[in-house]
Amino acid sequence: MKLQMKSKNQGGFTLLEILLVVAAIAILAGIVILALNPNKQLADTRNAQRRADVNTVLSAVYQFAIDNDGSLPSSIATSSDCSGVSTNEICQSDATSCSGLIDLTDLTTNEEYLTAIPSDPTGSSTNGAGYHIAQSTNGRVTVCAPDAEQGATIEVTR
């Protein structure tokens, strides 16, 4: 019977080689994460939600006007500056008090136009939705999102 001896040079990796590969992967992963900039991506996502919410509120207001012989909800203030006036903020559907805010419960009654007033994705306002609404002297309505991020201006007028 013939015995074979194992060679000292067997295949495998040393601990140093494994550590070098792990370090290289970690460096590459860090570069990719910085290149993707997750904070910017999240801010862009929140701004996209704000754009959708602003259009939703404005569409509901005009649908209300169509169904009510052209009359807008009476609580919408006349102002030339949508985002600059704090009393132009829309009250949340579940707010405890709408004092000093614009109450658009006409739109959510029986869920006819909206099931609920949309809220800003950051939720930074206590009773307000984070969106503002104003009516010009000509009767045009503007809905805006003053908390838009990255210098974006989100405002829709019809």
C-alpha positions as CSV (number, residue, x, y, z in Angstrom):
1,M,0.0,0.0,0.0
2,K,1.4,3.3,-1.1
3,L,0.8,6.4,1.1
4,Q,0.8,9.8,-0.5
5,M,2.0,12.8,1.5
6,K,0.2,16.1,1.2
7,S,2.1,18.9,-0.2
8,K,2.8,22.0,1.9
9,N,1.6,24.3,-0.9
10,Q,-2.1,23.7,-0.9
11,G,-4.6,26.2,-2.5
12,G,-6.2,28.7,-0.2
13,F,-6.1,32.3,0.9
14,T,-4.2,33.8,3.7
15,L,-5.8,36.0,6.3
16,L,-4.0,39.0,4.8
17,E,-5.4,38.4,1.3
18,I,-8.9,38.1,2.7
19,L,-8.5,41.4,4.7
20,L,-7.2,43.2,1.6
21,V,-10.2,42.1,-0.5
22,V,-12.7,43.1,2.3
23,A,-11.0,46.5,2.6
24,A,-11.2,47.1,-1.1
25,I,-14.9,46.2,-1.2
26,A,-15.6,48.5,1.7
27,I,-13.9,51.4,-0.1
28,L,-15.8,50.8,-3.3
29,A,-19.1,50.5,-1.4
30,G,-18.4,53.9,0.3
31,I,-17.7,55.6,-3.0
32,V,-20.9,54.2,-4.5
33,I,-23.0,55.4,-1.5
34,L,-21.5,58.9,-1.7
35,A,-22.1,59.0,-5.4
36,L,-25.8,58.1,-5.0
37,N,-26.3,60.7,-2.3
38,P,-29.2,59.2,-0.4
39,N,-30.2,62.5,1.2
40,K,-30.7,64.1,-2.2
41,Q,-32.7,61.1,-3.4
42,L,-35.0,61.2,-0.3
43,A,-35.5,65.0,-0.7
44,D,-36.4,64.5,-4.4
45,T,-38.9,61.8,-3.4
46,R,-40.5,64.1,-0.8
47,N,-40.7,66.9,-3.4
48,A,-42.4,64.6,-5.8
49,Q,-45.0,63.8,-3.2
50,R,-45.5,67.5,-2.5
51,R,-46.1,68.1,-6.3
52,A,-48.7,65.4,-6.4
53,D,-50.4,66.7,-3.2
54,V,-50.5,70.3,-4.4
55,N,-52.2,69.1,-7.7
56,T,-54.6,66.9,-5.8
57,V,-55.8,69.7,-3.5
58,L,-56.1,72.2,-6.5
59,S,-58.1,69.6,-8.5
60,A,-60.5,69.0,-5.6
61,V,-61.0,72.8,-5.1
62,Y,-62.0,73.2,-8.8
63,Q,-64.2,70.1,-8.7
64,F,-66.0,71.6,-5.7
65,A,-66.4,74.9,-7.7
66,I,-67.8,73.0,-10.7
67,D,-70.4,71.3,-8.5
68,N,-71.3,74.6,-6.7
69,D,-71.9,76.9,-9.6
70,G,-68.4,78.3,-9.7
71,S,-68.2,79.1,-6.0
72,L,-64.9,78.3,-4.3
73,P,-64.8,77.1,-0.6
74,S,-65.5,80.3,1.3
75,S,-62.5,79.8,3.7
76,I,-59.9,80.4,0.9
77,A,-58.3,83.8,1.6
78,T,-57.6,86.4,-1.0
79,S,-53.8,86.9,-1.1
80,S,-51.1,87.6,-3.7
81,D,-48.6,85.6,-1.8
82,C,-49.4,81.9,-1.3
83,S,-46.5,80.7,0.8
84,G,-45.5,83.9,2.5
85,V,-48.6,84.3,4.6
86,S,-48.9,81.9,7.5
87,T,-52.7,82.2,7.6
88,N,-52.8,80.6,4.1
89,E,-51.9,77.2,5.5
90,I,-54.5,74.5,5.0
91,C,-55.8,72.8,8.2
92,Q,-55.3,69.0,8.5
93,S,-58.3,66.7,8.3
94,D,-57.7,65.4,11.8
95,A,-56.6,68.7,13.5
96,T,-57.9,69.5,16.9
97,S,-58.2,73.2,16.0
98,C,-58.2,75.0,12.7
99,S,-57.9,78.5,14.3
100,G,-55.8,80.7,12.1
101,L,-55.7,78.1,9.3
102,I,-57.8,77.6,6.1
103,D,-60.5,75.0,6.8
104,L,-61.3,72.9,3.7
105,T,-63.6,70.4,5.3
106,D,-66.0,71.1,2.5
107,L,-63.7,69.0,0.3
108,T,-63.6,66.1,2.7
109,T,-67.2,65.9,3.8
110,N,-68.6,62.5,2.8
111,E,-65.2,62.0,1.1
112,E,-66.8,63.6,-2.0
113,Y,-63.7,65.4,-3.3
114,L,-60.9,64.2,-1.0
115,T,-60.8,61.4,1.6
116,A,-58.5,63.6,3.7
117,I,-56.4,66.7,3.2
118,P,-52.9,65.5,2.2
119,S,-50.0,66.4,4.6
120,D,-46.5,67.5,3.9
121,P,-44.2,64.4,4.0
122,T,-42.1,65.9,6.8
123,G,-45.1,66.4,9.0
124,S,-43.5,69.6,10.4
125,S,-46.8,71.4,11.2
126,T,-48.9,70.8,14.2
127,N,-52.5,71.4,13.0
128,G,-51.6,72.5,9.5
129,A,-51.2,70.3,6.5
130,G,-47.9,72.0,5.4
131,Y,-49.6,73.3,2.2
132,H,-50.9,76.8,1.6
133,I,-53.7,78.0,-0.6
134,A,-54.7,81.5,-1.7
135,Q,-57.0,83.1,-4.2
136,S,-56.0,86.0,-6.3
137,T,-58.3,89.0,-6.8
138,N,-59.2,87.6,-10.2
139,G,-60.4,84.3,-8.6
140,R,-57.4,82.2,-9.6
141,V,-56.4,79.7,-6.9
142,T,-52.8,78.9,-6.0
143,V,-51.7,75.9,-3.9
144,C,-48.1,75.8,-2.8
145,A,-45.7,73.8,-0.7
146,P,-43.5,76.3,1.2
147,D,-41.4,73.5,2.8
148,A,-40.1,72.2,-0.5
149,E,-36.5,71.0,-0.2
150,Q,-33.3,71.7,-2.3
151,G,-34.4,75.2,-3.3
152,A,-37.4,73.8,-5.3
153,T,-40.5,76.0,-5.7
154,I,-43.7,73.9,-5.8
155,E,-46.7,76.0,-6.7
156,V,-49.6,75.4,-9.0
157,T,-52.1,78.1,-10.1
158,R,-55.3,77.6,-12.1
